[in-house]
Amino acid sequence: MTSKRKNFTHENRSTRDLILDIAEQEIARKGVEGLKLKDVAEQVGVQLPSIYAHFAGRKEVLEALADRLMDELLIIYHEIKTMHPMEALMASADRTIEFYVTHRGYARLLLADFPAPFEYSVFNRCSSKIQEVLVIVGDMINRGAVEGTVRHIPADLFLSFRMGITLFPLFMRSDAGQKEMVKDPVVIERIKREAHLLLSQFLKP
């Protein structure tokens, strides 16, 4: 029997990376609660003990995904941080919506983890990267406040508000029958427009 892992060889991905790639895809399809390491092993084309050679268990897989998610978000913030403050803060809404839509497993991970106390959160070990995001966003807000183009608000309050108008609507407007994350491009564009409207009102000095 040919190993499924051969499907990934052209990407030169390490086994650890493949495990995380497949885990993210499994979460996209089944949600965080539906993630089973035996299914990941089967999709990667390895035996279950091979998973435990890289991760102590399911929680460690989720923590590694959270860490990768923060790396991806940091790329977005570093790309927009040199823009005009208001433009950058507004762009952060578009960029994160696009990220959630193309990385549905990460979107589900964020949504599932949101209510967890931080000490139990899978993002607990990413605190330095979260702090880096807060510093970048805080600098955008501070520059805008000095210019008089953005009201002075805490960076964590901005991020919480923006998550509420970008991530949550992608699920709240889900297909009623399938209870899936929004896929209709027209609806996604509408969410972007409404997020812009709400965010501009929130940021207006």
C-alpha positions as CSV (number, residue, x, y, z in Angstrom):
1,M,0.0,0.0,0.0
2,T,1.4,3.4,-1.0
3,S,1.8,5.8,1.9
4,K,-0.3,9.0,1.7
5,R,2.7,10.8,2.9
6,K,4.1,10.6,-0.6
7,N,1.5,13.2,-1.7
8,F,3.4,15.8,0.3
9,T,7.0,15.0,-0.7
10,H,7.2,17.7,-3.3
11,E,6.7,20.3,-0.6
12,N,9.7,19.1,1.3
13,R,7.8,19.4,4.5
14,S,9.1,17.9,7.8
15,T,6.9,15.3,9.5
16,R,6.2,17.8,12.2
17,D,5.0,20.4,9.7
18,L,2.9,17.8,7.9
19,I,1.2,16.9,11.2
20,L,0.3,20.5,11.8
21,D,-0.9,21.1,8.3
22,I,-3.2,18.1,8.5
23,A,-4.4,19.0,12.0
24,E,-5.3,22.5,10.8
25,Q,-7.3,20.9,7.9
26,E,-9.0,18.5,10.2
27,I,-10.1,21.3,12.5
28,A,-11.3,23.2,9.5
29,R,-13.6,20.3,8.6
30,K,-14.5,18.9,12.1
31,G,-13.8,21.7,14.6
32,V,-11.4,21.6,17.5
33,E,-13.5,19.0,19.4
34,G,-13.4,16.8,16.3
35,L,-9.6,16.7,16.1
36,K,-8.3,13.1,16.6
37,L,-4.6,12.3,16.4
38,K,-5.3,8.9,14.9
39,D,-7.1,10.7,12.0
40,V,-4.1,13.0,11.6
41,A,-1.7,10.1,11.6
42,E,-3.7,8.3,8.9
43,Q,-3.8,11.5,6.7
44,V,-0.1,12.1,7.1
45,G,0.6,8.4,6.3
46,V,2.4,7.5,9.6
47,Q,1.6,5.4,12.6
48,L,0.1,7.0,15.7
49,P,3.3,6.6,17.7
50,S,5.0,8.9,15.1
51,I,2.7,11.7,16.2
52,Y,3.8,11.2,19.8
53,A,7.5,11.4,18.7
54,H,6.8,15.0,17.8
55,F,4.1,16.0,20.2
56,A,3.3,14.9,23.8
57,G,-0.4,14.8,23.0
58,R,-3.4,16.6,21.5
59,K,-3.0,19.8,23.6
60,E,0.6,20.2,22.4
61,V,-0.6,19.9,18.8
62,L,-3.1,22.7,19.4
63,E,-0.5,24.8,21.1
64,A,1.8,24.4,18.1
65,L,-1.0,25.4,15.8
66,A,-1.6,28.5,18.0
67,D,2.0,29.4,17.7
68,R,1.9,29.0,13.9
69,L,-1.2,31.1,13.8
70,M,0.5,33.9,15.7
71,D,3.5,33.8,13.3
72,E,1.0,34.2,10.4
73,L,-0.7,37.1,12.1
74,L,2.6,38.8,12.9
75,I,3.5,38.7,9.1
76,I,0.2,40.6,8.5
77,Y,0.9,43.2,11.1
78,H,4.5,43.7,10.0
79,E,3.3,44.2,6.4
80,I,0.8,47.0,7.3
81,K,2.6,48.7,10.2
82,T,4.3,51.3,7.9
83,M,0.9,52.5,6.5
84,H,-0.9,55.6,7.7
85,P,-2.3,54.7,11.1
86,M,-6.0,54.7,10.2
87,E,-5.3,53.0,6.9
88,A,-3.3,50.3,8.7
89,L,-5.9,49.7,11.3
90,M,-8.6,49.4,8.7
91,A,-6.5,47.1,6.6
92,S,-6.0,44.8,9.6
93,A,-9.7,44.0,9.4
94,D,-9.6,43.1,5.7
95,R,-6.3,41.1,6.1
96,T,-7.6,39.1,9.0
97,I,-10.9,38.3,7.4
98,E,-9.0,37.1,4.3
99,F,-6.8,35.0,6.6
100,Y,-9.7,33.4,8.4
101,V,-11.4,32.6,5.1
102,T,-8.3,30.9,3.7
103,H,-7.3,29.2,7.0
104,R,-10.6,28.0,8.4
105,G,-8.9,25.7,10.9
106,Y,-7.1,28.6,12.5
107,A,-10.4,30.5,12.6
108,R,-12.1,27.7,14.4
109,L,-9.2,27.4,16.8
110,L,-9.5,31.0,17.7
111,L,-13.2,30.8,18.1
112,A,-13.1,27.7,20.3
113,D,-10.3,29.1,22.5
114,F,-11.8,32.6,22.9
115,P,-13.8,31.9,26.1
116,A,-10.9,29.9,27.9
117,P,-9.1,31.6,30.8
118,F,-5.7,32.5,29.6
119,E,-4.0,30.0,31.9
120,Y,-5.9,27.2,30.1
121,S,-5.7,28.7,26.7
122,V,-3.7,27.0,23.9
123,F,-2.3,30.5,23.2
124,N,-0.7,30.7,26.7
125,R,2.7,29.8,25.3
126,C,2.5,32.5,22.6
127,S,2.3,35.4,25.1
128,S,5.5,37.0,23.7
129,K,4.0,37.0,20.1
130,I,0.7,38.3,21.4
131,Q,2.6,41.0,23.1
132,E,4.5,41.8,19.9
133,V,1.1,42.3,18.1
134,L,-0.1,44.5,20.9
135,V,3.0,46.7,20.6
136,I,2.6,47.0,16.8
137,V,-1.1,47.9,17.1
138,G,-0.4,50.2,20.1
139,D,2.1,52.1,18.0
140,M,-0.4,52.5,15.1
141,I,-3.0,53.9,17.5
142,N,-0.5,56.2,19.2
143,R,0.7,57.6,15.9
144,G,-2.9,58.2,14.8
145,A,-3.8,59.8,18.1
146,V,-0.8,62.2,17.8
147,E,-2.0,63.1,14.3
148,G,-5.6,63.5,15.5
149,T,-6.8,60.8,13.0
150,V,-7.5,58.0,15.6
151,R,-8.8,58.2,19.1
152,H,-6.5,56.9,21.8
153,I,-7.7,53.4,22.9
154,P,-5.9,50.5,24.4
155,A,-4.5,48.0,21.8
156,D,-6.2,45.0,23.4
157,L,-9.6,46.8,23.3
158,F,-9.1,47.5,19.6
159,L,-8.2,43.8,18.9
160,S,-11.2,42.5,20.9
161,F,-13.6,44.8,19.1
162,R,-12.1,44.0,15.7
163,M,-12.3,40.2,16.4
164,G,-16.0,40.7,17.3
165,I,-16.8,42.3,13.9
166,T,-14.5,40.1,11.7
167,L,-14.3,36.6,13.1
168,F,-17.7,36.1,14.7
169,P,-19.8,37.2,11.7
170,L,-18.1,34.6,9.6
171,F,-19.8,31.9,11.7
172,M,-23.0,33.7,12.8
173,R,-24.0,34.1,9.2
174,S,-23.3,30.5,8.5
175,D,-25.3,28.3,6.2
176,A,-28.2,27.4,8.5
177,G,-28.4,23.8,7.2
178,Q,-24.7,23.0,7.4
179,K,-23.7,25.3,10.3
180,E,-20.5,26.0,8.4
181,M,-18.3,29.1,8.2
182,V,-19.4,31.5,5.5
183,K,-18.1,30.6,2.0
184,D,-20.2,32.9,-0.2
185,P,-17.8,35.6,-1.6
186,V,-20.7,38.1,-1.7
187,V,-21.4,37.6,2.0
188,I,-17.7,37.8,2.9
189,E,-17.4,41.2,1.0
190,R,-20.5,42.4,2.9
191,I,-18.9,41.5,6.2
192,K,-15.8,43.4,5.1
193,R,-17.8,46.5,4.3
194,E,-19.7,46.4,7.6
195,A,-16.5,45.8,9.5
196,H,-15.0,48.9,7.9
197,L,-18.1,51.0,8.8
198,L,-18.1,49.8,12.4
199,L,-14.3,50.1,12.8
200,S,-14.2,53.6,11.4
201,Q,-16.8,54.7,13.8
202,F,-15.0,53.0,16.7
203,L,-11.7,54.6,15.8
204,K,-13.0,58.1,15.0
205,P,-11.6,60.7,17.4
